[in-house]
Amino acid sequence: MLYGKKKKKMNDKLITVLLAILIALSGWSLTTTVGLKSDVAVLKEKVSGIENEIQDVKTLKIKKNRKKRKRTTEIVAQALIIGLALVLVLLVGCSHNMVPHETKIEYGTTDTDSKNSKL
């Protein structure tokens, strides 16, 4: 009988120790879980900030590209206007000065020819 009481006491102590270990592990697990939750929240905030910065950089890049395209378009438009104006001036200038039936051909000596022959 004595042996049975000791065994029961030993079992009770063992159960108490196992329960204490179980409670300690549960507390550790809970603490770790809460710590991990807060770490994940901090990391999510950082990721959100980085995503916002990336979006800002993309937006800025798009605005710069639009500005470049607009500037290039303006330069091309100016070049076309200048080119068309030059063509118009050339066409108007040629039509009044170059009339074939009014062209005169003169024969004879010129001042330069007479000076050259005296030398």
C-alpha positions, 0 to 999 in steps of 0.5 A: 500500500505504501508503494501505491501512495508514493506512486500516486504522489509521484504521479500527482507531482509529475502531473503538476510539473507537466501542467506548469510546463504546459502553462509556461509554454502557453505563456511563452507562445502567447508572448511570442505571438503578440510580439510577432503580431506587432513586428508584422504590423511594423513591417506592413507599415514600412512596406506601405511607406515604400510602396507609396514612395515607389508610386510617387517616383513613378508619378514623377517619372510619368510627369517628366515624360509628358513634359519631354513629349510636350516639349518635343511636340512644340519643337516639331510644330515650330520647325514645321511652321518655320519650314512652311513659312520659308516655302511660302516665301520662296514660292511667292518670291519666285513667282514675281521675279522669274517671268520667262517672257520678260527675260532679256539677253544682251550681247556685247561687251561689258565694263569688265570685258573692256577693262580686261582687254586694256590690261 
